[in-house]
Amino acid sequence: MPPPASTPTPAEEREARALALLRELGAQRLDHPGGTLLAHLERVRAQLGAWGARPELRLAGLCHAFYGTDGFATALLPVGRRAELAAVIGPEAEEIVRLYAGCDRAASYPTLAADAEGVAFRDRFTGRIHSPGLQARQDFAELTAANELDVARIDPSFRAAHGPALLALFTRLGGLLSEPARRDCRAVLGGAAP
């Protein structure tokens, strides 16, 4: 007789619902470096888990491309339908997804490591400039590292073209990253440095 199945945690239930929604919206059919968007999202979630991220950040990693990003224009849902994603993954994880999706990278990256008053985070959807709090910036930095490292591991031409700039970015953001994330940034991108 097999052992009884364990009851899934609330985070595991939200993850299962998020995966079902991703499949329903066709993430498994969208091309992305290393295969499909769904495969990339699952690797980002796994990377965040390996770094010890809390459940909300792992869920945000799984869903970070729902509204598209500054580097991946395809959106699974328009940002005006945020409540639908929040109902699946919870409001905290959805807030991380929204922050990540809304980042105007060219305008925001240079100031993310500044103290709270010096951060000028530009929202690409609204044009609004604001200063996210420390936890939001840490989540953003960790998710950014997991996302970019996934692509850099899979695509040598991406790593060669963007590795030095990414290494400089993550070195500058080091105070916002966990130690495992900093270590992986150096390991994956260190060979890309000029």
MIMINU-331638 format. One record per residue (C-alpha): residue in one letter; x, y, z. Coordinates in steps of 0.001 Angstrom, whole numbers, padded with zeros to 6 digits, always signed. Layout:
BEGIN
aXYZ/...
//
This chain:
BEGIN
m+000000+000000+000000/p+001500+003372-001009/p+001954+006053+001646/p-000818+008654+001822/a-000286+011738-000321/s+000687+014821+001599/t-001607+017804+001527/p-000205+020564-000704/t+000772+023818+000986/p-001042+027023+000007/a+002049+028061-001990/e+002045+024732-003851/e-001642+025156-004640/r-001050+028675-006011/e+001868+027362-008050/a-000293+024607-009545/r-002992+027152-010423/a-000361+029474-011939/l+001009+026649-014084/a-002510+025806-015250/l-003135+029452-016193/l+000206+029677-018001/r-000730+026617-020042/e-004245+027918-020684/l-002741+031159-022049/g-000249+029292-024251/a+003105+029893-022531/q+004210+026428-023647/r+003782+027509-027303/l+005789+030758-027136/d+009419+030607-028241/h+012029+031749-025744/p+015783+031113-025496/g+016204+027555-024293/g+012863+026326-025615/t+009548+027827-024605/l+008455+030642-022349/l+006951+028116-019949/a+010239+026207-019676/h+012084+029489-018992/l+009576+030523-016323/e+009884+027163-014587/r+013694+027439-014610/v+013531+030955-013139/r+011219+029706-010366/a+013579+026800-009677/q+016596+029119-009585/l+014906+031394-007067/g+014036+028309-004994/a+017649+027155-005092/w+018654+030563-003730/g+016196+030180-000843/a+013590+032704-002024/r+010309+032844-000142/p+007190+031396-001834/e+005871+034770-003085/l+009107+035541-004926/r+009238+032042-006415/l+005639+032490-007647/a+006574+035873-009114/g+009502+034200-010862/l+007134+031670-012386/c+004801+034453-013545/h+007203+037337-014228/a+006361+037589-017950/f+002558+037687-017631/y+002396+041366-018598/g+005445+041244-020862/t+008698+042932-019882/d+011003+045580-021237/g+012995+042732-022789/f+010129+040402-023818/a+007197+042274-025314/t+004741+039357-025544/a+002162+039585-022760/l-000054+036713-021651/l-002445+039133-019954/p-002818+042886-020331/v-001702+044775-017245/g-005285+045995-016861/r-006262+042453-015825/r-004020+042310-012766/a-006845+041110-010521/e-007002+037834-012472/l-003366+037030-011778/a-003612+038218-008157/a-006540+035819-007625/v-004280+032943-008711/i-000916+033760-007104/g-001876+036206-004356/p-001502+039977-004142/e+002100+040044-002884/a+003449+037863-005701/e+001388+039803-008243/e+002852+043113-006971/i+006338+041737-007656/v+005261+040653-011160/r+003789+044105-011841/l+006914+045907-010620/y+009132+043658-012719/a+006977+043992-015838/g+006723+047753-015491/c+010448+048440-015246/d+011865+050776-017883/r+015307+049218-017694/a+017340+051999-019316/a+015861+054603-016975/s+015692+052495-013800/y+018755+050243-013669/p+021265+053042-013005/t+019563+054078-009754/l+018384+050781-008219/a+021366+050454-005880/a+020976+053994-004519/d+019486+054681-001114/a+015687+054948-001106/e+015659+058680-001854/g+017959+058243-004863/v+015997+055490-006601/a+014183+056669-009730/f+012225+053650-010921/r+010405+054511-014140/d+007230+052563-014918/r+007166+051783-018646/f+003369+051458-018636/t+002570+054804-017002/g+005781+056838-017250/r+005535+057434-013487/i+008789+057638-011536/h+008743+056277-007994/s+011074+054863-005341/p+010215+051259-004418/g+011069+050242-000876/l+014037+048069+000011/q+012145+044730-000024/a+010655+045509-003448/r+014095+046398-004831/q+015618+043230-003348/d+012860+041129-004916/f+013307+042939-008222/a+017089+042451-008207/e+016836+038758-007289/l+014214+038114-009986/t+016257+040054-012542/a+019338+037986-011737/a+017449+034677-011971/n+015893+035706-015283/e+019072+036962-016942/l+021236+034105-015658/d+018809+031581-017099/v+019178+033084-020566/a+022951+033530-020163/r+023395+029858-019196/i+021464+028659-022233/d+022584+031077-024933/p+026360+031583-025339/s+025842+034403-027848/f+023616+036262-025350/r+026242+035716-022646/a+029017+036999-024915/a+027029+040062-026005/h+025455+041012-022674/g+027494+039219-020015/p+029901+042063-019193/a+027072+044606-018799/l+025019+042167-016717/l+027999+041376-014498/a+028525+045114-013964/l+024808+045544-013171/f+024698+042688-010677/t+027962+043791-009089/r+026426+047250-008597/l+023221+045638-007230/g+025179+043255-004995/g+023796+044778-001803/l+020272+043905-002967/l+021094+040300-003921/s+021342+037230-001724/e+024769+035664-001382/p+023788+032625-003513/a+022599+034983-006277/r+025834+037016-006139/r+027865+033814-006290/d+025940+032532-009339/c+026249+035898-011095/r+030023+035718-010745/a+030122+032052-011807/v+027909+032428-014885/l+028936+035897-016041/g+032510+036116-014727/g+033881+034490-017859/a+032036+037070-019934/a+033979+039956-018419/p+036404+041686-020801/
//
